[in-house]
Amino acid sequence: MNPKPETSYPKPRPALGATRADFPILHQQVNGKPLVYFDNGATSQKPRSVIDALVHYYERDNSNVHRGLHALSMRATDAYEGARTRIAKFINAADPAEIIFTRGTTESINLVAHSWARAHLKPGDVILTTEMEHHSNLVPWQQAAKAAGATLRYIPVLGADAEGGLNLAALDTLLTPAVKLFAFTHISNTLGTINDAALLCRRARAVGAVTVIDAAQSIGHAPIDVQALDCDFLAFSGHKMCGPTGIGVLYGRRALLDKLAPDETGGGMVVTVTYEGATWKPAPERHEAGTPNVADAIALGAACDYIDSIGRDVIAAHDHHLGQVAMEKLSAVPGIRIIGPRAGQPRGGLVGFAFADVHAHDVVTFADEDGLALRGGHHCNQPLMRKLGLTSTTRASFYFYNTEQEIDVLVGSLHRIQKFFVG
């Protein structure tokens, strides 16, 4: 595939202090209070430039890609492939063909679990993952192991509240040549733990294991360089990095992607078709059957432009600061239990917590009365919750448009909740 020029959709302003003005949704009240949006771990909000990119495409270029020779189709194709080139640059992929568009992290991981595992796993092989994985990086490997007769093993977490992160000493016994694939999260969506992805990839490569990184919580929050990480696959979702819902990416080494059998077949990914069979195009087309999500791919490219205009190093520092401030201030609320890294330890921009006598759903419902958007539940992390002796937690997750003053609103709301339920 020949790289296409990067799209030239609207660019945002670069100043971090001005970012809130770029997000139309943030300028509203909820229950008569200014909206405080702390549910960025579930989905981030979208800046005007991303919304404009969607509108621009639908108003001017809307057409199917790759198969048309008329002007609209050619413009749509250039914009779609330009977005692929832009996203490759965003994660420093060596080749735009290493970018596969999917519906999100879940579909990306399932693609590897179906196509790679089906071709490479056999009885006696081991898939290694961790005890802190989201269900989307756990259930696909359970199914893959079951189908192949392989074994699934887990790196344990340390501490009663998993404050110690992964037990890396366990790698000495768990990461053996029997491990054919090692799948792990970059940042835990429940704990906020930041795993050393480069170290884990390096250890896996030493035993010949293929690596799959779930970057759903790290993409758009910190610089990611797939060549420096030396990973084989990396999955993420656009909606967690200022992009639209329904679009995501699977990065894979070109040599691996070209050997993978497609998980879906149909139009657009074939070279020849006869009544007896078919042959496949190389990556990325062989893994993108049917009409792609053109508009959202283009808008995801615009989200890359927006995030890089701010600076991912700046965003990472801001996230880390808010995570530390929130953890310290929330720790002073009576009866609260903080899970994940403690003060001074690396933590992503989120804090999970629980009251002993108040369900997380009640916390979220009461906080909504104060204009706060939080997330409560098991966070698609049921095995970890059971290990921690919890049924649910409340999660406050931050992004660059959040402020310390908003954390004070959260603390005040939690004091009110604690007083109402506990006294």
C-alpha positions as CSV (number, residue, x, y, z in Angstrom):
1,M,0.0,0.0,0.0
2,N,1.4,3.4,-0.9
3,P,1.2,6.0,1.9
4,K,-1.4,8.7,1.2
5,P,-0.9,12.4,2.2
6,E,-2.1,13.3,5.7
7,T,-5.5,14.9,5.9
8,S,-5.7,18.7,6.2
9,Y,-8.8,19.0,8.4
10,P,-9.1,21.9,10.9
11,K,-6.3,22.3,13.4
12,P,-6.8,23.5,17.0
13,R,-5.2,26.1,19.2
14,P,-2.1,24.9,21.0
15,A,-2.4,26.5,24.4
16,L,-3.3,24.1,27.3
17,G,-4.9,26.8,29.3
18,A,-7.4,27.5,26.4
19,T,-8.4,23.8,25.9
20,R,-11.7,24.0,27.8
21,A,-13.0,26.5,25.3
22,D,-12.5,23.9,22.6
23,F,-15.0,21.5,24.1
24,P,-18.6,22.6,23.6
25,I,-20.0,19.9,25.9
26,L,-18.1,21.2,29.0
27,H,-20.0,24.5,29.0
28,Q,-23.2,23.2,30.6
29,Q,-24.9,22.7,33.9
30,V,-26.0,19.3,35.3
31,N,-28.7,19.5,38.0
32,G,-28.1,23.2,38.2
33,K,-24.3,22.8,38.8
34,P,-21.4,23.3,36.4
35,L,-20.5,20.0,34.8
36,V,-17.4,18.4,36.2
37,Y,-16.5,15.6,33.8
38,F,-14.5,12.9,35.6
39,D,-15.4,9.9,33.4
40,N,-12.6,10.2,30.9
41,G,-11.5,6.6,31.5
42,A,-14.8,5.5,29.9
43,T,-14.7,8.1,27.1
44,S,-13.1,11.5,26.6
45,Q,-14.9,14.6,25.3
46,K,-14.5,15.8,21.7
47,P,-13.0,19.2,20.7
48,R,-14.6,21.4,18.1
49,S,-11.9,20.5,15.6
50,V,-12.8,16.8,15.7
51,I,-16.5,17.6,15.4
52,D,-15.7,19.9,12.5
53,A,-13.8,17.1,10.8
54,L,-16.9,14.9,10.9
55,V,-19.1,17.7,9.6
56,H,-16.6,18.6,6.9
57,Y,-16.5,15.0,5.6
58,Y,-20.2,14.5,5.5
59,E,-20.9,17.9,4.0
60,R,-18.2,17.8,1.3
61,D,-16.6,14.3,0.7
62,N,-19.1,11.6,1.8
63,S,-18.5,8.7,-0.5
64,N,-17.2,5.1,-0.3
65,V,-13.4,4.7,-0.5
66,H,-11.0,2.7,-2.6
67,R,-13.4,1.5,-5.3
68,G,-14.6,4.8,-6.9
69,L,-13.0,6.9,-9.6
70,H,-15.2,10.0,-9.2
71,A,-14.1,13.1,-7.4
72,L,-15.9,12.5,-4.1
73,S,-14.6,8.9,-3.8
74,M,-11.0,10.0,-4.5
75,R,-11.2,12.8,-1.9
76,A,-12.7,10.4,0.7
77,T,-10.0,7.8,-0.1
78,D,-7.2,10.4,0.2
79,A,-8.6,11.6,3.6
80,Y,-9.1,8.1,4.9
81,E,-5.6,6.9,4.0
82,G,-4.2,10.3,5.1
83,A,-5.7,9.5,8.5
84,R,-4.0,6.1,8.5
85,T,-0.7,7.9,7.8
86,R,-1.3,10.4,10.6
87,I,-2.1,7.7,13.1
88,A,1.0,5.8,12.2
89,K,3.0,8.9,12.8
90,F,1.2,9.4,16.2
91,I,2.5,6.1,17.5
92,N,5.7,6.0,15.4
93,A,4.8,3.0,13.4
94,A,7.3,2.2,10.7
95,D,4.7,1.8,7.9
96,P,1.1,3.1,7.6
97,A,0.2,-0.4,6.5
98,E,0.7,-1.5,10.1
99,I,-2.4,0.5,11.1
100,I,-5.6,-1.5,11.0
101,F,-8.9,0.4,11.6
102,T,-11.3,-1.4,13.9
103,R,-14.3,-0.5,16.0
104,G,-12.1,-0.1,19.1
105,T,-9.7,-1.8,21.5
106,T,-12.0,-4.8,22.0
107,E,-12.2,-5.6,18.4
108,S,-8.5,-5.1,17.9
109,I,-7.6,-7.6,20.6
110,N,-10.2,-10.1,19.4
111,L,-8.7,-9.9,15.9
112,V,-5.4,-11.0,17.3
113,A,-7.0,-13.6,19.5
114,H,-8.9,-15.1,16.6
115,S,-6.4,-14.8,13.7
116,W,-3.0,-15.1,15.4
117,A,-4.0,-17.6,18.1
118,R,-5.9,-19.8,15.6
119,A,-2.8,-20.1,13.5
120,H,-0.1,-20.4,16.2
121,L,-1.4,-21.9,19.4
122,K,-1.4,-25.6,20.2
123,P,-1.9,-27.8,23.2
124,G,0.7,-27.2,25.9
125,D,1.3,-23.6,24.9
126,V,0.9,-20.8,27.4
127,I,-0.8,-17.4,27.1
128,L,0.4,-15.0,29.8
129,T,-1.5,-12.0,31.0
130,T,-2.0,-10.2,34.3
131,E,-4.5,-10.1,37.2
132,M,-5.4,-6.4,36.4
133,E,-6.7,-6.9,32.9
134,H,-9.9,-5.4,31.5
135,H,-12.3,-8.1,30.4
136,S,-11.5,-7.2,26.8
137,N,-7.9,-8.3,27.3
138,L,-8.9,-11.3,29.3
139,V,-12.0,-13.1,27.9
140,P,-10.6,-13.3,24.3
141,W,-7.5,-15.1,25.6
142,Q,-9.7,-17.4,27.7
143,Q,-11.5,-18.4,24.5
144,A,-8.3,-18.7,22.5
145,A,-6.7,-20.9,25.1
146,K,-9.8,-23.1,25.3
147,A,-10.0,-23.5,21.5
148,A,-6.3,-24.4,21.2
149,G,-6.0,-26.5,24.4
150,A,-3.5,-24.0,25.7
151,T,-3.0,-22.7,29.3
152,L,-3.8,-19.2,30.5
153,R,-1.6,-17.9,33.3
154,Y,-1.6,-14.6,35.2
155,I,1.1,-12.3,36.7
156,P,-0.3,-11.5,40.2
157,V,-0.7,-8.0,41.6
158,L,0.9,-7.0,44.9
159,G,-0.7,-5.6,48.0
160,A,-4.2,-5.8,49.6
161,D,-5.2,-2.8,47.4
162,A,-2.9,-3.7,44.5
163,E,-0.9,-0.7,45.4
164,G,2.3,-2.5,44.5
165,G,1.5,-3.1,40.9
166,L,2.5,-6.3,39.2
167,N,4.7,-8.8,40.9
168,L,7.6,-8.6,38.4
169,A,9.6,-11.2,40.3
170,A,7.0,-13.7,39.1
171,L,8.2,-13.2,35.6
172,D,11.2,-15.4,36.4
173,T,8.9,-18.4,36.7
174,L,6.0,-17.5,34.5
175,L,7.7,-16.1,31.4
176,T,9.2,-19.2,29.9
177,P,9.7,-20.5,26.3
178,A,6.3,-22.2,26.7
179,V,4.7,-18.7,26.6
180,K,3.7,-17.9,23.0
181,L,1.8,-14.7,23.7
182,F,2.0,-12.1,26.5
183,A,-0.9,-9.7,26.6
184,F,-1.0,-6.8,29.2
185,T,-2.4,-3.4,29.9
186,H,-0.3,-0.3,29.7
187,I,-2.3,1.6,32.3
188,S,-4.9,-0.2,34.5
189,N,-8.4,1.2,34.0
190,T,-9.2,0.3,37.6
191,L,-6.0,0.9,39.6
192,G,-4.3,3.6,37.6
193,T,-1.1,1.5,37.7
194,I,1.4,2.3,34.9
195,N,3.1,-0.8,33.7
196,D,6.6,-0.7,32.3
197,A,5.6,-1.8,28.8
198,A,9.1,-1.6,27.3
199,L,10.5,-3.9,30.1
200,L,7.6,-6.4,29.7
201,C,8.1,-6.5,25.9
202,R,11.8,-6.9,26.3
203,R,11.4,-9.8,28.7
204,A,8.8,-11.4,26.4
205,R,11.0,-11.1,23.4
206,A,13.8,-12.9,25.3
207,V,11.7,-16.1,25.4
208,G,10.2,-15.6,21.9
209,A,6.8,-14.6,23.0
210,V,4.5,-12.3,20.9
211,T,3.3,-9.2,22.8
212,V,-0.1,-7.5,22.8
213,I,-0.4,-4.1,24.6
214,D,-3.8,-2.8,25.6
215,A,-3.2,0.9,25.3
216,A,-6.8,2.0,25.8
217,Q,-6.0,4.1,28.9
218,S,-2.6,5.4,27.8
219,I,-3.2,6.5,24.2
220,G,-3.6,10.2,24.1
221,H,-2.3,10.6,27.6
222,A,1.4,10.0,27.1
223,P,3.8,9.6,24.2
224,I,3.7,6.1,22.7
225,D,6.4,4.8,20.4
226,V,5.7,1.3,19.2
227,Q,9.2,1.0,17.8
228,A,10.8,2.0,21.1
229,L,8.4,-0.3,23.0
230,D,9.3,-3.1,20.5
231,C,5.8,-4.6,20.8
232,D,4.2,-6.8,18.2
233,F,0.6,-5.6,18.6
234,L,-0.9,-2.6,20.3
235,A,-4.6,-1.8,20.5
236,F,-6.5,1.4,21.3
237,S,-9.8,3.2,20.9
238,G,-10.4,6.6,19.4
239,H,-13.1,7.7,21.8
240,K,-10.6,7.7,24.7
241,M,-8.3,10.2,23.0
242,C,-10.7,13.0,21.9
243,G,-11.9,11.0,18.8
244,P,-15.3,9.5,17.9
245,T,-16.8,6.3,19.2
246,G,-16.8,3.3,17.0
247,I,-13.3,3.7,15.7
248,G,-10.1,2.1,17.0
249,V,-6.7,0.8,15.9
250,L,-4.8,-2.4,15.9
251,Y,-1.1,-1.7,15.3
252,G,0.8,-4.8,14.2
253,R,4.2,-5.5,12.8
254,R,3.9,-5.6,9.0
255,A,5.5,-9.1,8.8
256,L,2.9,-10.5,11.2
257,L,-0.1,-8.7,9.7
258,D,0.7,-10.0,6.2
259,K,0.8,-13.6,7.5
260,L,-2.4,-13.4,9.5
261,A,-5.5,-14.9,8.0
262,P,-8.3,-12.4,7.9
263,D,-10.9,-12.6,10.7
264,E,-13.6,-11.2,8.4
265,T,-14.0,-11.7,4.7
266,G,-15.9,-9.9,2.0
267,G,-15.5,-6.9,-0.2
268,G,-12.4,-4.8,-0.4
269,M,-9.9,-7.2,1.1
270,V,-9.6,-9.7,-1.9
271,V,-7.3,-9.8,-4.9
272,T,-9.2,-12.4,-6.9
273,V,-12.4,-14.4,-6.3
274,T,-13.6,-17.5,-8.1
275,Y,-16.4,-19.9,-7.4
276,E,-13.8,-22.1,-5.8
277,G,-12.0,-19.6,-3.6
278,A,-10.4,-16.3,-3.0
279,T,-7.0,-14.7,-2.4
280,W,-6.3,-11.9,0.1
281,K,-4.7,-8.5,-0.3
282,P,-1.8,-7.6,2.0
283,A,-2.2,-5.6,5.2
284,P,-4.0,-3.4,5.9
285,E,-6.7,-4.1,3.4
286,R,-6.9,-7.9,4.2
287,H,-8.1,-7.0,7.7
288,E,-10.6,-4.4,6.8
289,A,-13.4,-6.2,5.0
290,G,-16.4,-4.2,3.8
291,T,-17.1,-0.5,3.9
292,P,-14.9,1.1,6.6
293,N,-15.8,3.7,9.1
294,V,-14.5,6.5,6.9
295,A,-15.7,9.6,8.7
296,D,-14.6,8.4,12.2
297,A,-11.2,7.4,10.9
298,I,-10.7,10.9,9.5
299,A,-11.9,12.5,12.7
300,L,-9.4,10.2,14.6
301,G,-6.7,11.8,12.5
302,A,-7.9,15.2,13.6
303,A,-7.8,14.1,17.2
304,C,-4.1,13.2,16.8
305,D,-3.5,16.7,15.4
306,Y,-5.3,18.2,18.4
307,I,-3.5,16.2,21.0
308,D,-0.1,16.8,19.5
309,S,-0.8,20.5,19.3
310,I,-1.0,20.4,23.1
311,G,1.9,17.9,23.6
312,R,1.6,14.4,25.1
313,D,4.4,15.1,27.5
314,V,2.4,18.1,28.8
315,I,-0.7,16.0,29.1
316,A,1.1,13.2,30.9
317,A,2.5,15.6,33.5
318,H,-0.9,17.2,34.0
319,D,-2.6,13.7,34.3
320,H,0.0,12.6,36.8
321,H,-0.4,15.8,38.9
322,L,-4.2,15.5,39.0
323,G,-4.0,11.8,39.9
324,Q,-1.6,12.5,42.8
325,V,-3.6,15.5,44.1
326,A,-6.9,13.6,43.9
327,M,-5.4,10.6,45.7
328,E,-4.1,12.7,48.5
329,K,-7.2,14.8,49.0
330,L,-9.6,11.8,48.7
331,S,-7.5,9.9,51.3
332,A,-8.5,12.5,53.9
333,V,-12.2,11.7,53.4
334,P,-13.4,9.6,56.4
335,G,-14.2,5.9,55.6
336,I,-12.7,5.9,52.1
337,R,-10.5,3.2,50.7
338,I,-8.1,4.1,47.9
339,I,-7.0,1.3,45.6
340,G,-3.9,1.3,43.4
341,P,-0.5,3.1,43.7
342,R,0.2,5.2,46.8
343,A,1.6,8.7,47.0
344,G,4.9,9.1,45.2
345,Q,4.4,6.1,43.0
346,P,3.6,6.4,39.3
347,R,-0.1,6.7,38.7
348,G,-2.2,7.5,35.7
349,G,-4.8,10.2,35.7
350,L,-7.4,8.2,37.6
351,V,-8.2,7.3,41.2
352,G,-10.4,4.3,42.2
353,F,-12.0,4.3,45.7
354,A,-14.7,2.7,47.8
355,F,-16.7,3.4,50.9
356,A,-17.2,0.4,53.2
357,D,-20.9,1.0,53.6
358,V,-21.9,2.8,50.4
359,H,-22.2,1.1,47.0
360,A,-20.4,2.8,44.1
361,H,-23.7,3.3,42.2
362,D,-25.1,5.3,45.1
363,V,-21.9,7.4,45.2
364,V,-22.2,8.1,41.5
365,T,-25.9,8.9,41.7
366,F,-25.4,11.4,44.6
367,A,-22.4,12.9,43.0
368,D,-24.4,13.6,39.8
369,E,-26.6,15.9,41.9
370,D,-23.5,18.0,42.4
371,G,-22.8,18.1,38.6
372,L,-20.1,15.4,38.8
373,A,-19.8,12.7,36.2
374,L,-18.1,9.6,37.8
375,R,-18.0,5.9,37.0
376,G,-19.1,3.3,39.4
377,G,-19.1,-0.5,39.2
378,H,-16.6,-3.3,38.6
379,H,-15.1,-1.5,35.5
380,C,-15.0,-4.8,33.5
381,N,-12.6,-6.0,36.0
382,Q,-14.5,-8.6,38.0
383,P,-11.7,-11.1,38.8
384,L,-9.5,-8.2,40.2
385,M,-12.5,-6.9,42.2
386,R,-12.9,-10.3,43.9
387,K,-9.2,-10.5,44.6
388,L,-9.5,-7.1,46.4
389,G,-12.6,-8.2,48.3
390,L,-14.8,-5.6,46.6
391,T,-17.9,-5.7,44.4
392,S,-17.4,-2.3,43.0
393,T,-15.5,0.9,43.2
394,T,-16.0,4.5,42.1
395,R,-13.6,5.9,39.6
396,A,-12.6,9.5,38.9
397,S,-10.6,9.8,35.7
398,F,-9.0,13.0,34.4
399,Y,-7.8,14.6,31.2
400,F,-6.0,17.8,30.3
401,Y,-9.2,19.9,30.5
402,N,-9.8,19.1,34.1
403,T,-8.5,21.2,37.0
404,E,-7.6,21.0,40.7
405,Q,-10.6,23.1,41.5
406,E,-12.8,20.4,40.1
407,I,-11.2,17.9,42.4
408,D,-12.2,20.1,45.3
409,V,-15.8,19.8,44.1
410,L,-15.4,16.0,44.1
411,V,-14.0,16.1,47.7
412,G,-16.9,18.2,48.9
413,S,-19.4,15.9,47.3
414,L,-17.8,12.9,48.9
415,H,-18.0,14.5,52.3
416,R,-21.7,15.1,51.7
417,I,-22.2,11.5,50.6
418,Q,-20.3,10.1,53.6
419,K,-22.3,12.2,56.0
420,F,-25.7,11.2,54.5
421,F,-25.0,7.5,54.5
422,V,-22.7,7.0,57.5
423,G,-23.3,10.1,59.6
